[in-house]
Amino acid sequence: MKFLFDFTHPKQCMFFPPIIKELQKRKHEVLISAREFGRDKGFMSKLLKENGIDLPIYTTGGHGKTKLEKLENFAHRTLHLANFMNYQEIEALICLSSPSAVRAAYGLGKKIFVFNDIPEAEHTAKLTIPFSDYLFFPFCIPSEHMNRFGPRNFYKYPALDPIVWIKNFMPNDECLEQFDLVENTYIIAKHTPTAASFNEGKEDLIVNLVNWLTDEIGIRVLVHSYDIASAQVTMPKAEILEGIVDLQSLMYYSKLLVTGGGTTSIEAAYFGRDVISARPILTHYDKYLILHDLMFRSRDLDVLKKTCQNRLFNPPHPIKKNPLHDMEFPLKKIVDIMEDY
């Protein structure tokens, strides 16, 4: 079978490679499309190569900030992807709820396999899940929360998405020398993706928290942001990470993570780091981390500051057992479903 993977977010460059390799191992053909991400025009291609995938990439489309820009990008990508799928005689699409790719594949009558771990992003869910032939999502999301979008078939896998790549991760302490760091003496911060539709109109408390940490506490803060120019202006005393960096190793050796995102929360929690979240939305996997005492979340800046102080200057926050370590991603089961459908 001839599969197309559509990449719309850097997370997918770590999530999809094992699936791609398993399909190739079974003699299926794999093609890749992607949209531009960030200001580095080759970012997605470089990140895929870092994760062992060196295939040609059909790149089309970008991002929009306003509703009109988002709609224009959607329409532009849909048309270009439809032409690409038709020319390449694609048989099946695999994506993480990519509205343009799903619309193109549906219009051409292709099989559609959609992954989604954030039904809280309703705009994207509504534009993808109803058109999917098979929906895959993590166990922590109640089935009824996905059924309301009308998937034809679904499979709940017994893991959170980052388990795919973090399970066999080996930290590299060269990152400490690269940034002149000492283990357990710095903080990693993840900028809130305010351009995402599900965060629209929400304040990014991470900016205020990072500035307080650098100005008042005097600790080094390394910020990972997809809007580097904005981060450099709004967090002038923090160190803004640029290009492709070993973020997982940096988190592994850090004191704690303050974040406005989701994926980094799971990664840092897996490493046993303290995780303090100011994320505007509360997802099902966020709730899972909180339930198991792997993450603290608040939308109150004063509470966030107090919690940071406690975690920085008091003994490490004890975790009885980390359930993330027992999770396994059922790679072969998922590929079996795709082959047999």
NULUMMAR-595921 format. One line per 5 residues: their letters; for each residue x, y, z of C-alpha. Coordinates in nm, 2 decimals. Example, Ala and Ser with C-alpha at 12.3 -4.5 7.8 and 13.67 -1.06 7.14 Angstrom:
# residues 2
as) 1.23,-0.45,0.78 ~ 1.37,-0.11,0.71
//
This chain:
# residues 341
mkflf) 0.00,0.00,0.00 ~ 0.11,0.36,-0.07 ~ 0.09,0.58,0.25 ~ 0.12,0.95,0.28 ~ 0.22,1.10,0.62
dfthp) 0.13,1.46,0.66 ~ 0.34,1.65,0.92 ~ 0.20,1.97,1.07 ~ 0.38,1.99,1.40 ~ 0.73,1.91,1.53
kqcmf) 0.60,1.65,1.77 ~ 0.50,1.43,1.48 ~ 0.87,1.41,1.37 ~ 0.93,1.20,1.68 ~ 0.59,1.03,1.70
fppii) 0.56,0.90,1.34 ~ 0.91,0.76,1.25 ~ 0.85,0.42,1.43 ~ 0.53,0.38,1.24 ~ 0.70,0.48,0.91
kelqk) 0.98,0.23,0.97 ~ 0.73,-0.05,1.06 ~ 0.54,0.01,0.74 ~ 0.86,0.01,0.53 ~ 0.97,-0.31,0.70
rkhev) 0.64,-0.46,0.58 ~ 0.72,-0.35,0.22 ~ 0.48,-0.06,0.20 ~ 0.57,0.27,0.03 ~ 0.58,0.58,0.23
lisar) 0.57,0.95,0.11 ~ 0.58,1.26,0.33 ~ 0.42,1.60,0.31 ~ 0.47,1.88,0.56 ~ 0.39,2.24,0.62
efgrd) 0.66,2.50,0.71 ~ 0.70,2.54,1.08 ~ 0.87,2.84,1.25 ~ 1.11,3.07,1.08 ~ 1.36,2.80,0.97
kgfms) 1.24,2.69,0.63 ~ 1.40,2.35,0.66 ~ 1.30,2.28,1.02 ~ 1.07,1.98,0.96 ~ 1.31,1.81,0.72
kllke) 1.61,1.85,0.96 ~ 1.40,1.73,1.26 ~ 1.29,1.42,1.06 ~ 1.65,1.34,0.97 ~ 1.74,1.37,1.34
ngidl) 1.49,1.10,1.41 ~ 1.61,0.86,1.14 ~ 1.38,0.95,0.85 ~ 1.56,1.07,0.53 ~ 1.29,1.08,0.27
piytt) 1.20,1.36,0.02 ~ 0.94,1.59,0.16 ~ 0.66,1.77,-0.03 ~ 0.64,2.10,0.15 ~ 0.33,2.32,0.12
gghgk) 0.15,2.57,0.33 ~ 0.23,2.75,0.65 ~ 0.06,2.91,0.95 ~ -0.19,3.19,0.99 ~ -0.25,3.41,1.29
tklek) -0.58,3.56,1.20 ~ -0.89,3.36,1.12 ~ -0.87,3.47,0.76 ~ -0.50,3.37,0.73 ~ -0.58,3.03,0.88
lenfa) -0.86,2.98,0.63 ~ -0.64,3.09,0.34 ~ -0.37,2.85,0.45 ~ -0.62,2.57,0.49 ~ -0.76,2.62,0.13
hrtlh) -0.41,2.66,-0.02 ~ -0.28,2.34,0.14 ~ -0.59,2.14,0.07 ~ -0.57,2.21,-0.31 ~ -0.19,2.14,-0.33
lanfm) -0.22,1.82,-0.12 ~ -0.51,1.70,-0.33 ~ -0.31,1.74,-0.65 ~ -0.01,1.57,-0.49 ~ -0.21,1.27,-0.36
nyqei) -0.38,1.23,-0.70 ~ -0.05,1.25,-0.89 ~ 0.13,1.01,-0.66 ~ -0.17,0.77,-0.65 ~ -0.17,0.77,-0.27
ealic) -0.39,0.50,-0.12 ~ -0.40,0.60,0.25 ~ -0.33,0.91,0.46 ~ -0.19,0.90,0.81 ~ -0.18,1.22,1.01
lssps) -0.23,1.38,1.35 ~ -0.56,1.56,1.28 ~ -0.44,1.76,0.98 ~ -0.75,1.94,0.84 ~ -0.61,2.01,0.49
avraa) -0.47,1.66,0.44 ~ -0.79,1.49,0.56 ~ -1.01,1.71,0.34 ~ -0.80,1.63,0.04 ~ -0.79,1.26,0.11
yglgk) -1.16,1.24,0.18 ~ -1.24,1.42,-0.14 ~ -1.03,1.17,-0.34 ~ -1.17,0.87,-0.16 ~ -0.85,0.77,0.01
kifvf) -0.83,0.57,0.34 ~ -0.78,0.81,0.63 ~ -0.61,0.71,0.96 ~ -0.61,0.99,1.22 ~ -0.43,1.02,1.55
ndipe) -0.57,1.27,1.81 ~ -0.48,1.32,2.17 ~ -0.64,1.66,2.22 ~ -1.02,1.66,2.15 ~ -1.02,1.99,2.35
aehta) -0.90,2.15,2.02 ~ -1.25,2.12,1.88 ~ -1.20,2.31,1.55 ~ -0.94,2.06,1.44 ~ -1.13,1.76,1.57
kltip) -1.45,1.85,1.39 ~ -1.26,1.90,1.06 ~ -1.08,1.56,1.08 ~ -1.23,1.29,1.30 ~ -1.58,1.27,1.12
fsdyl) -1.40,1.20,0.79 ~ -1.15,0.94,0.93 ~ -1.18,0.57,0.86 ~ -1.00,0.49,1.18 ~ -0.92,0.71,1.48
ffpfc) -0.64,0.63,1.72 ~ -0.62,0.80,2.06 ~ -0.47,0.75,2.41 ~ -0.65,0.55,2.68 ~ -0.69,0.85,2.92
ipseh) -0.95,1.01,2.69 ~ -1.30,0.87,2.75 ~ -1.46,0.72,2.44 ~ -1.76,0.94,2.46 ~ -1.54,1.25,2.42
mnrfg) -1.43,1.11,2.08 ~ -1.76,0.95,1.98 ~ -1.93,1.29,1.97 ~ -1.72,1.37,1.67 ~ -1.85,1.06,1.49
prnfy) -1.55,0.84,1.40 ~ -1.63,0.53,1.20 ~ -1.39,0.31,1.40 ~ -1.15,0.38,1.68 ~ -0.87,0.22,1.88
kypal) -0.76,0.34,2.22 ~ -0.39,0.27,2.28 ~ -0.26,0.21,2.64 ~ 0.01,0.49,2.64 ~ 0.05,0.86,2.61
dpivw) 0.20,0.98,2.28 ~ 0.56,1.07,2.40 ~ 0.61,0.71,2.52 ~ 0.67,0.63,2.15 ~ 1.01,0.81,2.15
iknfm) 1.09,0.86,2.52 ~ 1.09,0.50,2.62 ~ 1.43,0.42,2.47 ~ 1.57,0.77,2.52 ~ 1.93,0.81,2.65
pndec) 2.02,1.15,2.78 ~ 2.34,1.32,2.64 ~ 2.53,1.53,2.89 ~ 2.71,1.71,2.61 ~ 2.41,1.96,2.62
leqfd) 2.55,2.08,2.95 ~ 2.88,2.18,2.80 ~ 2.71,2.32,2.49 ~ 2.52,2.57,2.70 ~ 2.76,2.60,2.99
lvent) 2.52,2.45,3.23 ~ 2.54,2.27,3.56 ~ 2.30,1.98,3.62 ~ 2.00,2.06,3.84 ~ 2.07,2.44,3.85
yiiak) 1.85,2.57,3.57 ~ 1.49,2.57,3.45 ~ 1.35,2.48,3.11 ~ 1.05,2.69,3.00 ~ 0.81,2.61,2.72
htpta) 0.63,2.91,2.56 ~ 0.25,2.88,2.53 ~ 0.15,2.84,2.16 ~ -0.09,3.13,2.17 ~ -0.15,3.12,1.79
asfne) -0.32,2.78,1.83 ~ -0.70,2.81,1.79 ~ -0.76,2.64,2.13 ~ -0.54,2.90,2.31 ~ -0.68,3.20,2.12
gkedl) -0.73,3.50,2.34 ~ -0.57,3.34,2.64 ~ -0.28,3.51,2.83 ~ 0.06,3.34,2.82 ~ 0.15,3.33,3.19
ivnlv) 0.48,3.17,3.11 ~ 0.62,3.51,2.99 ~ 0.55,3.67,3.33 ~ 0.67,3.36,3.52 ~ 0.99,3.34,3.33
nwltd) 1.06,3.72,3.38 ~ 1.00,3.68,3.75 ~ 1.23,3.38,3.77 ~ 1.52,3.56,3.59 ~ 1.47,3.90,3.76
eigir) 1.37,3.81,4.12 ~ 1.50,3.45,4.17 ~ 1.81,3.50,3.95 ~ 1.81,3.15,3.81 ~ 1.90,3.06,3.45
vlvhs) 1.60,2.99,3.23 ~ 1.62,2.83,2.89 ~ 1.31,2.89,2.68 ~ 1.19,2.67,2.40 ~ 0.96,2.87,2.17
ydias) 0.84,2.84,1.81 ~ 0.81,3.22,1.80 ~ 1.17,3.30,1.87 ~ 1.15,3.67,1.78 ~ 0.86,3.73,2.02
aqvtm) 1.03,3.53,2.30 ~ 1.35,3.73,2.27 ~ 1.15,4.06,2.31 ~ 0.91,3.95,2.59 ~ 1.17,3.75,2.79
pkaei) 1.49,3.95,2.75 ~ 1.69,3.80,3.04 ~ 1.60,3.44,2.95 ~ 1.81,3.23,2.70 ~ 1.60,3.15,2.39
legiv) 1.69,2.82,2.23 ~ 1.72,2.84,1.85 ~ 1.73,2.58,1.59 ~ 1.72,2.21,1.66 ~ 1.84,2.13,2.02
dlqsl) 1.84,1.82,2.24 ~ 1.55,1.95,2.44 ~ 1.49,1.61,2.60 ~ 1.85,1.60,2.74 ~ 1.82,1.96,2.86
myysk) 1.50,1.87,3.05 ~ 1.65,1.55,3.19 ~ 1.93,1.75,3.36 ~ 1.72,2.05,3.46 ~ 1.58,2.14,3.80
llvtg) 1.22,2.18,3.68 ~ 1.00,2.26,3.38 ~ 0.76,2.55,3.36 ~ 0.54,2.51,3.06 ~ 0.24,2.64,2.86
ggtts) 0.24,2.33,2.64 ~ 0.16,1.96,2.66 ~ 0.42,1.73,2.51 ~ 0.71,1.86,2.72 ~ 0.50,1.80,3.04
ieaay) 0.48,1.43,2.97 ~ 0.85,1.41,2.87 ~ 0.97,1.59,3.19 ~ 0.73,1.39,3.41 ~ 0.87,1.07,3.26
fgrdv) 1.22,1.19,3.37 ~ 1.10,1.26,3.72 ~ 1.14,1.63,3.69 ~ 0.90,1.87,3.87 ~ 0.65,2.00,3.61
isarp) 0.47,2.33,3.67 ~ 0.20,2.40,3.40 ~ 0.03,2.73,3.32 ~ -0.14,2.59,3.01 ~ -0.46,2.77,2.92
ilthy) -0.65,2.45,2.85 ~ -0.67,2.14,3.06 ~ -0.65,1.82,2.85 ~ -0.72,1.46,2.95 ~ -0.36,1.37,2.96
dkyli) -0.29,1.68,3.18 ~ -0.56,1.55,3.41 ~ -0.38,1.21,3.41 ~ -0.05,1.37,3.51 ~ -0.21,1.57,3.78
lhdlm) -0.40,1.27,3.92 ~ -0.07,1.08,3.95 ~ 0.11,1.37,4.11 ~ 0.33,1.41,3.81 ~ 0.24,1.78,3.73
frsrd) 0.11,2.09,3.91 ~ -0.11,2.33,3.71 ~ -0.25,2.67,3.78 ~ -0.37,2.98,3.59 ~ -0.30,3.21,3.89
ldvlk) 0.04,3.38,3.86 ~ 0.09,3.42,4.23 ~ 0.02,3.05,4.29 ~ 0.27,2.96,4.01 ~ 0.54,3.17,4.17
ktcqn) 0.49,3.02,4.51 ~ 0.50,2.67,4.37 ~ 0.82,2.74,4.18 ~ 0.98,2.87,4.50 ~ 0.87,2.56,4.69
rlfnp) 1.01,2.33,4.42 ~ 1.33,2.52,4.38 ~ 1.43,2.55,4.74 ~ 1.27,2.26,4.92 ~ 1.36,1.89,4.90
phpik) 1.25,1.72,4.57 ~ 0.88,1.65,4.53 ~ 0.84,1.27,4.60 ~ 0.67,1.04,4.35 ~ 0.57,0.70,4.49
knplh) 0.55,0.53,4.15 ~ 0.57,0.67,3.80 ~ 0.31,0.49,3.58 ~ 0.46,0.64,3.26 ~ 0.75,0.39,3.30
dmefp) 0.51,0.09,3.26 ~ 0.35,0.21,2.94 ~ 0.41,0.05,2.60 ~ 0.30,0.18,2.27 ~ 0.14,-0.10,2.06
lkkiv) 0.31,-0.02,1.74 ~ 0.26,-0.35,1.56 ~ -0.11,-0.37,1.67 ~ -0.17,-0.02,1.52 ~ 0.01,-0.11,1.19
dimed) -0.19,-0.43,1.17 ~ -0.51,-0.24,1.19 ~ -0.40,-0.01,0.91 ~ -0.29,-0.31,0.69 ~ -0.61,-0.50,0.75
y) -0.86,-0.22,0.70
//
